């Protein structure tokens, strides 16, 4: 997996961030190791990022997104388009069931007000 060829773009919140193979949650957003890249027939991506306070709170504005908003992933020069289909709060540390049979992109961050919860933005590839 070449992280250096992946960029997350969310026009509504003026967000554009690229990954590197050494990205950590302390200094960037991070692609979860179980992700299946968008150029595969069945892909699922999990992108993690902090929200809250500090220089690494890149996902603060995810809470401003709405159903049907568009997210783009640029991978090896090709643009993949995703439409937001749902939002969900989940308990931090509890096992969560993701659907590997659909072409989805999940953006995951901590809730800004309840640190025991995580906020999940679920989008489907168009």
C-alpha positions as CSV (number, residue, x, y, z in Angstrom):
1,X,0.0,0.0,0.0
2,X,1.5,3.3,-1.0
3,X,0.2,5.9,1.4
4,X,2.2,8.7,-0.4
5,X,-0.3,8.4,-3.3
6,X,-3.4,9.0,-1.3
7,X,-5.1,12.4,-0.6
8,X,-8.4,13.0,1.2
9,X,-10.4,16.0,-0.1
10,X,-13.7,17.3,1.4
11,X,-14.7,20.5,-0.5
12,X,-17.5,21.5,1.8
13,X,-15.2,22.0,4.8
14,X,-12.2,23.1,2.7
15,X,-10.2,20.0,3.7
16,X,-7.3,18.5,1.8
17,X,-4.7,16.3,3.4
18,X,-2.2,13.8,2.0
19,X,-0.9,10.7,3.8
20,X,2.6,9.4,4.2
21,X,3.8,5.9,5.1
22,X,5.0,7.3,8.5
23,X,1.7,9.2,9.3
24,X,0.5,8.8,12.8
25,X,-2.5,10.2,14.7
26,X,-0.1,12.5,16.5
27,X,1.0,14.3,13.4
28,X,-1.6,13.6,10.6
29,X,-4.6,11.6,9.7
30,X,-4.1,7.8,9.4
31,X,-5.3,5.1,7.2
32,X,-6.2,2.0,9.2
33,X,-4.2,-1.1,8.2
34,X,-7.3,-3.2,7.4
35,X,-8.3,-0.7,4.6
36,X,-8.8,-2.0,1.1
37,X,-7.7,0.7,-1.4
38,X,-10.3,2.3,-3.7
39,X,-8.9,0.8,-6.9
40,X,-10.2,-2.6,-5.9
41,X,-13.6,-3.9,-6.9
42,X,-14.7,-4.1,-3.3
43,X,-12.9,-1.4,-1.3
44,X,-13.4,-0.2,2.2
45,X,-11.3,2.5,3.8
46,X,-11.0,3.6,7.4
47,X,-9.4,7.0,7.9
48,X,-8.8,8.1,11.5
49,X,-8.1,11.6,12.7
50,X,-8.2,13.7,15.9
51,X,-10.8,16.3,16.7
52,X,-10.8,18.6,19.7
53,X,-7.9,20.9,20.6
54,X,-4.3,21.1,19.4
55,X,-2.4,21.3,16.1
56,X,-3.3,17.7,15.1
57,X,-7.1,18.1,15.4
58,X,-7.6,17.7,11.7
59,X,-11.2,16.3,11.8
60,X,-12.8,19.1,13.8
61,X,-15.0,20.1,10.9
62,X,-16.4,16.6,10.2
63,X,-19.3,17.6,12.4
64,X,-20.3,20.2,9.8
65,X,-21.0,17.6,7.1
66,X,-24.4,16.5,6.0
67,X,-26.0,13.5,4.3
68,X,-25.3,13.6,0.5
69,X,-22.2,15.8,0.9
70,X,-19.3,14.6,-1.3
71,X,-15.9,13.3,-0.3
72,X,-13.0,12.6,-2.8
73,X,-10.1,10.4,-2.5
74,X,-7.2,10.8,-4.9
75,X,-5.2,7.7,-5.4
76,X,-2.4,7.3,-8.0
77,X,-3.8,10.3,-9.8
78,X,-7.4,8.9,-10.1
79,X,-10.2,10.6,-8.2
80,X,-12.8,8.4,-6.4
81,X,-16.0,10.1,-5.4
82,X,-18.0,9.2,-2.3
83,X,-21.4,10.4,-1.0
84,X,-22.1,10.6,2.7
85,X,-24.9,8.2,3.7
86,X,-24.9,8.2,7.5
87,X,-23.4,9.4,10.7
88,X,-23.1,7.4,13.9
89,X,-21.8,7.6,17.4
90,X,-20.1,4.5,18.7
91,X,-18.6,3.6,22.1
92,X,-14.9,4.0,22.1
93,X,-13.1,0.7,22.5
94,X,-16.1,-1.5,21.6
95,X,-16.0,-3.7,18.6
96,X,-17.9,-2.1,15.6
97,X,-19.1,-4.0,12.6
98,X,-18.2,-2.5,9.3
99,X,-19.6,-3.8,6.0
100,X,-16.8,-5.2,3.8
101,X,-19.2,-6.0,1.0
102,X,-19.8,-2.4,-0.1
103,X,-17.5,0.3,-1.4
104,X,-17.4,2.5,1.6
105,X,-15.2,5.1,3.2
106,X,-15.4,5.6,6.9
107,X,-14.0,8.8,8.6
108,X,-13.6,8.2,12.3
109,X,-12.8,10.7,15.1
110,X,-13.4,11.3,18.8
111,X,-16.5,13.2,19.8
112,X,-15.6,16.7,20.8
113,X,-17.8,16.7,23.9
114,X,-17.9,13.0,25.0
115,X,-14.5,11.4,25.0
116,X,-16.0,8.0,25.5
117,X,-17.6,8.1,22.1
118,X,-16.3,8.2,18.5
119,X,-18.0,9.8,15.5
120,X,-18.2,7.9,12.3
121,X,-19.0,9.4,8.9
122,X,-20.0,6.7,6.5
123,X,-19.9,7.4,2.7
124,X,-20.4,5.1,-0.3
125,X,-18.4,5.2,-3.5
126,X,-20.3,6.6,-6.5
